[in-house]
Amino acid sequence: MKRAVLLLLTPLLFLLAACGGGSSYNPGAPDGWEADGTKWWIEGVDTSVAFRDLTSLQTMDVGASYAPFGAGQVLSSIRQSLIRAYRNHPEVVDSLFTLRVAPQIENNFEGRDQEELKREAYQTLTKHFQEPRTTSRLGEDVRIVYPDSLRAAGVSGRVRTQVYLNEEGQPVAVSLLDSVHPVLDDIAMKATTEMKWRPAYLLSRGQWDAIPAWARFNINFDTQ
């Protein structure tokens, strides 16, 4: 029994020691959040949706494939160039690509520079969809604790998370994508839950409506 209790306490003691005795940092998910390893969420959130795999167009499982030649080849390339937008909301972006972007490209791609076509595709997309954006400033509005012990040891890098936002732009689920160190990962995830966002917007019947969406968020720990 004593050994089991010690095993449960060890990660917590490690986190506290790494942050130094004078830090106000509290490890683990914030109050009101649930946690399962590298995934945190607010109670009641549909985790099967919130923690969707947005690694690639294939894992998103959206849209039809295009022929590997002619206009189809160009469409596939341009669709892939919009991967960041797809990660905000796969179904919405793919629907807009099919209805708005693809016809424009199919009718006007011959002899055109592909980079120019990609820029036009993105501009067309943004006329109907606006990605979520942070409205708070990391390090100012949201405090970041960087433990002196880890900084002195040269432990640094970029922690990358995936955030699921509701219609109000509130983070309701956060998952860890790229890890640096257990303590820094934990600090970054907690800071991500505290960030404020402008939600994603979709133009529908002449009106911009806020919609749930995903975003990727990076926090850099630099020893310099």
PyMOL commands that set and color helices and strands:
alter all, ss='L'
color gray80, all
select helices_A, chain A and resi 2-19+47-50+57-60+70-81+83-88+90-106+114-126+148-152+182-194
alter helices_A, ss='H'
color red, helices_A
select strands_A, chain A and resi 33-36+39-42+129-130+133-134+157-165+171-178+197-198+200-204+207-211+213-221
alter strands_A, ss='S'
color yellow, strands_A
deselect
rebuild
show_as cartoon
